[in-house]
Amino acid sequence: MYKLNYKKSVVKELKKLPHDIRVAIVSKIMALAGNPQPNGSVKLRGSSDLYRIRHADYRIIYSIKSGELIILIIKVAHRKEVYRDF
């Protein structure tokens, strides 16, 4: 099992989402602990360790540190906003 870590900004981003979407996204994030690269996981181009999964119009950007068994959730946002900082 991988350990899940979150950036502080992720908690703020999740609080802004509607309840039903937030619950679904949190369950997808929790599932990453057992399987860090589920079906639909895509490695981001131009990065060595960033991946994304989607839920409806939202994206979850995360990093996998295999040597330490840690997954760092970096950003959760709508698809039109999520890639602006990368």
N, C-alpha and C positions, 0 to 999 in steps of 0.2 A: 504494500500500500504506500502510495505517495502522500506526503504531507502537503496540505494546501495553505498557501500564504496569499494575502491580499494586500494590494496597495491601499492606502487610506482613501484615495479618491474613488476606488471601486465601491466602497460602502456608500458613499454619497451618491454615486451614479445609480446604484440599485434602489436607494430610497426614493428617487425621482420617478421610477417606473411604476406603471399600474400593477396592482397586487397580483393579478393572475399571471402576468408576464414575469414578474419578479420571482414568483414561486417556481415557475418552469425553468427559469435561468439558473436559479440556485440549485435545483435538482440536477441540472446538467453539469454545473460546476462540481457538485459533490460526487458525481459519477466519474469525474476525471481522476479522482484519487485511486480508483481501481483500474482504470484504463485511460492513460494519459493521451492516447491517440485513437479515439473512437472513430467509427465510420463517419465520414463527413469532415473530419479534421483535416485542415489544409495548412501546410507550412507556408509562411509568408515569404515572398520573394525579397531578396536583398537583406535577409536576416539569417543568422546562423541558428537561432533557437526560439523563434517566435512562431506560434501556431494560432489558428482561429477555428472556432466552431460557431455555428449559427443557430439561432432560434427565431423563426419568423423573420422580421426585419431587423433583428438585433444581432450583434456580433460580440463574441467573448474572445479577447486577445490574451494569450497566456504564454509563459515560458516554461520549458521543462529542463530541470537540472538533474539528469539521470544519475550522476555520480553521488548526489546527496539525497536522491528520492524526494525532491521538492518540486511542486508546481506553483509558480507565482502568477496569480491573476493580475493582469496589468490594466485592462480596460474593458468596460461593458458599455456599449452605446449603440445607437441607431446606426444602421449601415451607411447613411450619408455623412455621419460625423466621425465614425470610429477611426478612419485611416488618416485623418488630418495631421496627426502628430508623428506619423511614421514615415 
